[in-house]
Each structure stands twice: as C-alpha cells, then as structure tokens.
Amino acid sequence: MPTYASKRLTASEAAVLTIIQQGYGSQNTVDEVFFTDADEAAIFVKASIGTSPVMANLTNLAAWRADGTISGDEELKREWLRLE
C-alpha cells in the first residue's frame, strides 16, 4: 500500500513537482505525493478543472532528466506530463 506523506523528496524530484505545479496548479502539493513499495515518489496530478490527466512517477522522471533520457524540460512537459 502506498505511503502518503512528505517522507522526503530529492531536489530533482521536487523540481519535477514544481513543473507540475506550474503547469497544472498549486493544488498538486507535496502532501499529494505518495511513495510506492519500491520507495518511488509519485503523484496523481490534478488539473484545475478537477480531472486527473496523468500519474507522474517523480523518481523516474527526475532520473531520466538527469541521465539525458528526457532531453529537457520542454520534452518533459510535452511528452511525459501532457502539458502543451
């Protein structure tokens, strides 16, 4: 069962959360982040209209940004977070 709480977010996970907040709204708080059994930080993103367009695994997205799998913030926004 996922653990809800701000156990800890790395700086790179928090940076991804900030991008989510900028694109979808401040209702996507650290308190909405949960940790999987594999200790990965994730969030069911909430749009301002109340829908949940995407689930974001902050741990994976942060790692892929760091290793170049995701080339930059624009690709992250467009391809992974569905922000236009």
Buried (B, 14 or more C-beta within 10 A) or exposed (E): EEEEEEEEBBEBBBBBBEBBBEBBBEEBEBEBBBBEEEEBBBBEBBBEEEEEBBEBBBBBBBBBBEEEEBEEBEBBBEEBBBBE
